[in-house]
Amino acid sequence: MNQSLIEGTEPDVKQLAQRLRALADKIELNDPAAFGGAFIILPPPNGGDVIETLILDGQQDAAQFYILLNGRITKAIEGLDSSRTQQAFRR
C-alpha cells in the first residue's frame, strides 16, 4: 500500500490534476512549431516545491530541454540538501 495513504498524508489529487491540466492548456495556446517541451514535477507531500516549466523553442532542441530539466532538478536538490544541513546543526 502507498505509504502516504497509510500515514494519512495523501496529496490533494484534484489539485495535482488541476496543475497538469493548467500546463496542458498553456501548451495548447502556443504554436506547435515553437513547442520545445514541458515538464511538471510533483514531489511527495512536504517534499519541496512543484517544478513546472513550459519551454518555447523554435529549434525544438532536445538537448536544451534536458539541460534545463537537469538544472532545475539540481537546484531543487541543493535547496533540500542545505535545508537538511541547517536542521542537523540545530540539533
RAKA-V571394 format. One record per run of one state. SS is the DSSP state (A for helix, B for strand, O for the rest). FROM is the first residue (numbers start at 1). TO is the last residue. If there is no record, write none. Layout:
ss/from/to
SS/FROM/TO
SS/FROM/TO
This chain:
ss/from/to
O/1/2
A/3/7
O/8/12
A/13/29
O/30/31
A/32/34
B/35/41
O/42/50
B/51/56
O/57/61
A/62/90
O/91/91
